[in-house]
């Protein structure tokens, strides 16, 4: 039996339903837009910062609010997780800015603006922003970062 199939059989019925629902939404199109206009983002926390989910979420909402006040129309989603070792919070997420372009499509300018804004609000500059090339890459990103956190939280709630 293939490793992938063995792992699938080990999932509970509830986990299989969650996975199927997530994949269905993905296949219908995320927010109803083509994958090419989505950006994968990664925001970090630095040692010594308030490392709570409440503070991180508050700062994320403030950053998005600041961009919206500048006229950008932004949609975002993501999953918070703690890094192994130091246990610092970070976010893996997806971002869509109206029209699909952020600062004329220049990914380096976008990363700089994202980093400067995040540093001003949260006190950490290390960020990543990358293009999502195709549906397969989007699926892999969601499964790797977002679904694992969702499934992990459910397991914790059931204990």
C-alpha positions as CSV (number, residue, x, y, z in Angstrom):
1,X,0.0,0.0,0.0
2,X,1.4,3.4,-0.9
3,X,2.4,5.7,2.0
4,X,-0.1,8.4,0.9
5,X,-3.0,5.9,0.9
6,X,-2.0,4.5,4.3
7,X,-2.0,8.0,5.8
8,X,-5.4,8.8,4.2
9,X,-6.9,5.6,5.8
10,X,-5.6,6.7,9.2
11,X,-7.6,10.0,9.1
12,X,-10.8,10.1,11.0
13,X,-14.1,10.6,9.1
14,X,-14.2,14.2,10.4
15,X,-10.7,15.0,9.2
16,X,-11.5,13.6,5.7
17,X,-14.6,15.8,5.6
18,X,-12.6,18.9,6.5
19,X,-10.0,18.0,3.9
20,X,-12.6,17.4,1.2
21,X,-14.4,20.7,2.1
22,X,-11.2,22.7,1.9
23,X,-10.2,21.1,-1.4
24,X,-13.7,21.8,-2.8
25,X,-13.4,25.4,-1.9
26,X,-9.9,25.6,-3.4
27,X,-11.1,24.0,-6.7
28,X,-14.0,26.5,-6.9
29,X,-11.5,29.3,-6.8
30,X,-10.2,31.2,-3.8
31,X,-12.4,34.3,-3.3
32,X,-13.5,33.7,-6.9
33,X,-10.3,35.1,-8.4
34,X,-7.6,33.5,-10.5
35,X,-4.7,32.0,-8.6
36,X,-2.2,34.3,-10.4
37,X,-3.3,37.3,-8.3
38,X,-2.8,35.7,-4.9
39,X,0.3,36.2,-2.9
40,X,1.6,33.9,-0.2
41,X,2.8,35.8,2.9
42,X,4.8,34.9,5.9
43,X,4.9,37.3,8.9
44,X,7.2,36.7,11.9
45,X,7.6,37.7,15.5
46,X,10.9,38.5,17.0
47,X,12.2,37.4,20.3
48,X,11.2,39.7,23.1
49,X,7.9,40.7,21.5
50,X,4.5,39.9,23.0
51,X,4.2,36.4,21.6
52,X,0.4,36.0,22.1
53,X,-2.1,35.2,19.4
54,X,-4.3,38.1,20.6
55,X,-1.5,40.7,20.0
56,X,-0.5,39.1,16.7
57,X,-4.1,39.2,15.4
58,X,-4.6,42.8,16.6
59,X,-1.4,43.9,14.8
60,X,-2.4,42.0,11.6
61,X,-5.8,43.8,11.6
62,X,-4.1,47.1,12.2
63,X,-1.7,46.6,9.3
64,X,-4.6,45.6,6.9
65,X,-6.6,48.6,8.2
66,X,-3.7,50.9,7.5
67,X,-3.5,49.6,3.9
68,X,-7.2,49.9,3.5
69,X,-7.1,53.6,4.7
70,X,-4.5,54.1,1.9
71,X,-7.0,52.9,-0.6
72,X,-6.0,49.3,-1.1
73,X,-8.7,46.7,-1.1
74,X,-7.3,43.6,0.7
75,X,-8.6,40.2,1.5
76,X,-6.5,37.8,3.5
77,X,-6.5,34.5,5.4
78,X,-3.9,32.5,7.2
79,X,-2.9,30.2,10.0
80,X,-0.8,31.1,13.0
81,X,1.7,28.6,14.3
82,X,4.6,28.5,16.8
83,X,8.1,27.9,15.4
84,X,9.9,24.9,16.6
85,X,12.6,25.7,19.0
86,X,12.0,29.2,20.2
87,X,8.2,28.9,20.0
88,X,7.7,32.3,18.3
89,X,4.4,33.0,16.5
90,X,4.4,33.4,12.8
91,X,1.7,33.5,10.1
92,X,1.4,31.7,6.8
93,X,-1.3,33.2,4.7
94,X,-2.7,34.3,1.5
95,X,-3.3,37.9,0.4
96,X,-5.2,39.4,-2.5
97,X,-5.1,43.1,-3.3
98,X,-7.7,44.5,-5.7
99,X,-6.5,44.1,-9.3
100,X,-4.0,41.5,-8.2
101,X,-1.1,43.9,-8.2
102,X,0.6,45.5,-5.2
103,X,2.8,48.4,-5.9
104,X,2.6,47.9,-9.7
105,X,3.3,44.1,-9.4
106,X,6.8,44.7,-8.1
107,X,7.3,41.9,-5.5
108,X,10.4,43.5,-4.0
109,X,8.6,46.8,-3.4
110,X,5.7,44.9,-2.0
111,X,7.9,42.9,0.4
112,X,9.6,46.2,1.5
113,X,6.3,47.9,2.2
114,X,4.9,44.8,4.0
115,X,8.1,44.5,6.0
116,X,8.2,48.3,6.9
117,X,4.6,48.3,7.9
118,X,4.8,45.0,9.9
119,X,8.0,46.3,11.7
120,X,6.3,49.6,12.6
121,X,3.2,47.8,14.0
122,X,4.6,44.5,15.4
123,X,8.3,45.2,15.8
124,X,9.5,42.4,13.4
125,X,10.7,43.0,9.9
126,X,11.3,39.4,8.6
127,X,8.5,38.8,6.1
128,X,8.1,36.9,2.9
129,X,5.7,37.6,0.0
130,X,5.7,35.3,-3.1
131,X,3.6,34.8,-6.1
132,X,1.3,31.8,-6.3
133,X,2.0,30.3,-9.7
134,X,-0.7,27.7,-10.2
135,X,-3.5,25.7,-8.5
136,X,-1.1,22.9,-7.6
137,X,1.2,25.3,-5.8
138,X,-1.8,26.8,-4.0
139,X,-3.0,23.4,-2.9
140,X,0.4,22.5,-1.6
141,X,0.7,25.8,0.3
142,X,-2.8,25.4,1.9
143,X,-2.3,21.8,2.8
144,X,1.2,22.4,4.3
145,X,0.4,25.5,6.3
146,X,-3.2,26.1,6.8
147,X,-4.8,22.7,6.9
148,X,-2.2,21.3,9.3
149,X,-3.0,24.0,11.8
150,X,-6.8,23.6,11.4
151,X,-6.6,19.9,11.9
152,X,-4.1,20.3,14.8
153,X,-6.5,22.7,16.6
154,X,-9.4,20.3,16.3
155,X,-7.3,17.6,17.9
156,X,-6.5,19.8,20.8
157,X,-10.1,20.8,21.3
158,X,-11.2,17.1,21.4
159,X,-8.8,16.3,24.3
